[in-house]
């Protein structure tokens, strides 16, 4: 089965950092783009960051630009989201997803992905 599993969430103070991991299995990891989304209570799921199969192209939501960094290690079938300078507004359940879009520009939309993790909670305190 295709499976994507997130880990690394937790509670952190504002200004601190967390690194989320996304372990993938059941498919050829380096053939797929990876993305991170998040959903805060009462809000729609929103795009956070994406990375193409080669790792050469990345995109970020304006809200996290300059603070978050997406990366991938194809040898380990793992994607990462390094979150720095965390804000209270970053509190959400974070989801990792994989997909094979026609264009990289599609990766900011949930429908571009066909496998999703269960989510990991990130809570930022003031």
N, C-alpha and C positions, 0 to 999 in steps of 0.2 A: 504494500500500500504506500501511496504517497503520503508522507508525513512531515510536518513542520512543527517544531517545538521550541518555544521561547523560554528563556530563563534569564535571571539576573536582576529582576525587579526587586523593589524594596522601598524602604523609607529613607529619605535623605533630606538634609536641610537645604534651604534655598542657597544657591551659590555653589553647591556641591556637585558631584559627578556620579554617574552610574554607567555601567557598560552592559548592555543587553546582548545576549547571544541567541542565535537562531540556528538550531541543528536540523538539517534536512536529510531525508532518506526516501528511498523508493523511486528515485528518478536520477537522471544524470544531472547533478547539481550545476555543473558549469555550462549547461545548455539553457539555463533559466535565469531570468532576471529576478531580483529580490526586492522586496519593499517593506517598509514599516509604516503602519498606521496606528492611530490611537483613538480612543473613545472615552471622553469624560462623561460623568453622570449627567443625564439629561441632554446630551449633545449627540450630533451625528458623528459617525466615524470619519476621521479626517486623515488626509495624507500627511506623512511626516518626511519620508525620504525614500529614495529608490536607487538601485544600482544595476547596471546591465550585466550580462553574463560575463563579460570580459573584465568588468570593474573599471573600465575606462570612462564611463559616463555616469555621473551621479546628479541627482536633483533633490532639492530640499524645499519644504514649505517655508514661506517667508517667516513664519513664527519661530522657526528653529535655525534659520540660516545663520551661520557663523558660530553657533553653539553646539550643534550636533554634527556627528560625522558617521556616515555609513561606510562600511567596508565589507569585504568578503575574503575568505580563504578557501579557494576551490579545492585545495588538497584535503581540507578538513570538512568539506561540505557544510560550512558554517558561515553565516553572515552576522555582522555585528552592528550595533548602534551605540556609539560613544556619545554620551549626553553630558555636556559640560554647562557650567553656569546655570544650573537648573532653577526654574522659577516655580512658584506655587501653581501657576497656570498650566504647567506641564503635567500636573497630576492627571493620570488617566490609566486605562488599561491599554497596554501596547501590544499590537499584533504584528507578527511577521507573516509574510505571504510570498509565494512564488508564482511566476507566470512566464509566458512566452509570447510577448506582444509583438505585433508587426512593427511598431515604432516605439522608440523610447519615450516619446511624449505621452503615450498612453498610460505610463506607469504611475501617474498621479491619481488614477481612478481605480476604485476597487474592482470593477468589472474586468480589468486587465489581468487579474490574478485568479488562479484556479485551485490553489491550495492555501489554507490558512491555519495558523497555529491557534492554540487555545487562549492565548493572551497572558500577559504577566503584568501585575499591578505595579505602578510606579506612583509613589506618594511623596510629594515635596512639601515640607513643612516650613513655616516662616520662623 
